Amino acid sequence: MTPPPASLPEAARADAASLQAFYAREGYLSPLRVLPDGEAAGLLARLQAFEASRPGGLPQAFNAKVHLLFPWLWDLVCDPRVLAPVTAVLGPDVLCWASSFFSKAPGTETEVPWHQDGTYWGLTEPRALTAWIAFTPSTAANGGMQLVPRSHTTALPHVRTANRNSMLPAREEVSVPIPRDEVLQVELAPGEMSLHHVMALHGSERNRSDSARVGFAVRYIAGDLRQANGAKPGATLVAGLDHGTFEMEQRPAADLDPEAVQRYYAMLRKMAQAVFPERNKGR
């Protein structure tokens, strides 16, 4: 069997048809340059300034739809440079379903166990992906993402674990062996992005370097999808038409604007009811 390609060929990165073909076959696209180095550095500086201003940094409670709290993250989620390859593979109508930072400080034990994103999203179809935008270098040494190409065609069994170092909200993990000889290390420079299919098998190890790894994960879905259980949580229209399947979210007026924070918690409750309905019984 021929090994999967190590990365997206340079010649294919500006051609929509080539992006579609590679993504359909391999289940990912990487690396994609979406921001210049200086712009990525500016975004990292804004995040670090906010974290330095608050004890404990960015609260975990804010890190589910964080673009609803900061205008500069809303603008990044809606940035045409980010959306060009996203719409190439998902179609013209696209929603942002969620967004969060995956940050690993040097020497910490946090990790992302092997999993498929779509296991607990509860969508009617797997026409969805995660865009992973690097704010810092993402490498093997600092716990960069690993992925198994062509693993997106089969839903694998998962279990919920007691792993306290897991960065996943349900602490989920696949319960089958990982094909180690097929694993691809996804390496990104600041301002580069990877896309992976909602069912692509992936994970990341702890940060063994002396510098932080910071990435912004944006969950995009095709605009006509629904929650399979009939719930109608919030989503952000980023391209094309609103199909009426989600409640439309609003851009915040300023960082942590009080009205935006109030709207954020309302949307967070609706999302929890849609994704983890068993946790909300009797409430």
HUFEN-V44940 format. One record per pair of residues at least 12 apart in sequence whose ideal C-beta (glycine too) atoms are under 8 Angstrom apart, sorted by the first residue. I is the first residue (numbers start at 1). GAP is how many residues later the second one is. If there is no record, write none. Layout:
i->{I,I}
gap->{GAP,GAP}
//
This chain:
i->{3,4,4,4,4,4,5,5,5,6,7,7,8,8,8,8,8,9,13,13,16,19,19,19,20,20,23,23,23,23,24,25,26,26,27,27,27,27,27,27,27,27,27,27,28,28,28,28,28,28,28,28,28,29,29,29,29,29,30,30,30,30,30,30,30,31,31,31,31,31,31,31,32,32,32,32,32,33,33,33,34,34,34,34,34,34,34,35,35,35,35,36,37,37,37,39,40,40,40,40,41,43,43,43,43,44,44,44,44,46,46,47,47,47,50,50,58,61,62,63,63,64,64,64,64,64,64,65,65,65,65,65,65,65,65,65,66,66,66,67,67,67,67,68,68,68,68,68,68,68,68,69,69,69,69,69,69,69,70,70,70,71,71,71,71,71,72,73,73,74,74,74,76,76,76,77,77,77,77,77,78,78,78,82,82,82,82,83,83,85,85,86,86,86,86,86,87,87,89,89,90,90,90,90,90,90,91,91,91,91,92,92,92,92,93,93,93,93,93,93,93,94,94,94,94,94,94,94,94,95,95,95,95,95,95,95,95,95,95,96,96,96,96,96,96,97,97,97,97,97,97,98,98,98,99,99,99,99,100,100,101,101,101,101,102,102,102,102,102,102,102,103,103,103,103,104,104,104,104,104,104,104,104,105,105,106,106,106,106,106,106,107,107,107,108,108,109,109,110,110,110,110,110,110,111,111,111,111,111,111,111,111,112,112,112,112,112,112,112,113,113,113,113,113,113,113,113,113,114,114,114,114,114,114,115,115,115,115,115,115,115,115,116,116,116,116,116,116,116,116,116,116,116,117,117,117,117,117,117,118,118,118,119,119,119,120,120,120,120,121,121,121,122,122,122,122,122,122,123,123,123,123,123,123,124,124,124,124,125,125,126,126,126,126,127,127,127,127,128,128,128,128,128,128,128,129,129,129,129,129,129,130,130,130,130,130,130,130,131,131,131,131,131,131,131,132,132,132,132,132,132,132,132,132,132,132,133,133,133,133,133,133,133,134,134,134,134,134,134,134,134,135,135,135,135,136,136,136,136,136,136,137,137,137,137,137,137,138,138,138,138,138,139,139,139,139,140,140,141,141,141,142,142,142,142,142,142,143,143,143,143,143,143,143,144,144,144,144,144,144,145,145,145,145,145,145,145,146,146,146,146,146,146,146,146,147,147,147,147,147,147,147,148,148,148,148,148,148,148,148,149,149,149,150,151,151,151,151,152,152,152,152,152,152,153,154,155,156,156,156,156,157,157,157,158,158,158,158,159,159,159,160,160,161,165,170,174,178,186,188,220,221,223,223,223,223,223,223,223,224,224,225,226,226,227,229,229,231,231,231,231,232,232,232,232,232,233,233,233,233,233,233,233,234,234,234,234,234,234,234,234,235,235,235,236,236,247,247,249,249,250}
gap->{179,22,145,146,178,180,17,21,144,178,23,24,14,21,22,23,24,13,19,20,72,66,69,70,68,69,65,66,172,174,65,125,123,124,120,122,123,124,125,126,169,170,172,173,119,121,156,158,166,167,168,169,172,56,60,165,166,167,156,158,162,163,164,165,166,155,156,157,158,161,162,163,53,160,161,162,163,158,159,160,45,47,48,99,157,158,159,46,98,155,156,155,152,153,154,152,94,95,150,151,149,29,33,92,173,91,92,146,170,24,26,54,88,167,20,205,43,207,202,37,38,34,35,36,105,204,207,33,34,35,169,184,199,202,203,206,33,34,35,29,32,151,169,168,181,182,184,192,195,196,199,183,186,187,188,191,192,195,182,185,186,180,181,182,183,184,183,26,143,162,177,178,57,140,142,19,22,141,159,161,18,158,160,49,51,111,136,155,156,108,110,43,45,109,134,153,152,153,40,106,37,38,39,130,131,132,36,131,132,149,131,147,148,149,129,130,131,146,147,148,150,126,127,128,129,143,144,145,146,125,126,127,128,130,140,141,142,143,151,122,123,124,139,140,142,24,31,122,123,124,138,120,121,173,117,118,119,120,116,117,113,114,115,116,30,65,102,112,113,114,115,109,110,111,112,38,39,100,102,103,108,109,110,102,107,36,101,103,104,105,106,100,101,103,98,99,56,97,33,55,56,57,96,97,32,54,55,56,92,93,94,95,33,54,55,56,90,91,92,48,50,53,55,58,59,60,61,90,59,60,64,87,88,89,43,53,57,58,59,86,87,88,35,36,39,40,42,58,82,83,84,85,86,13,79,81,82,83,102,37,80,81,36,39,53,50,52,155,156,77,98,154,105,106,107,109,152,153,75,98,102,103,104,105,101,102,103,104,97,100,26,71,72,73,71,94,95,98,69,70,91,92,93,94,97,66,67,68,69,90,91,65,66,68,87,88,89,90,62,63,64,86,87,88,89,13,54,56,61,62,63,64,83,84,85,86,58,59,60,82,83,84,85,54,55,56,57,58,59,80,81,55,79,80,81,54,75,76,77,78,79,50,51,52,53,74,76,48,49,50,75,77,46,48,70,74,45,47,66,67,68,65,66,67,69,70,71,61,62,63,64,65,66,70,41,42,43,44,60,69,41,49,51,57,58,59,70,37,38,39,40,56,57,58,59,36,37,39,49,53,54,55,30,31,34,35,36,52,53,54,33,35,51,32,31,48,49,50,44,45,46,47,48,49,46,45,44,18,19,20,45,17,18,19,14,15,16,17,13,14,16,12,13,12,41,106,27,23,16,27,18,14,14,16,17,18,19,20,22,19,21,20,19,20,47,45,48,39,42,43,46,13,14,15,38,42,13,14,34,37,38,40,41,12,13,14,15,32,33,36,37,12,13,14,12,13,20,23,14,18,13}
//
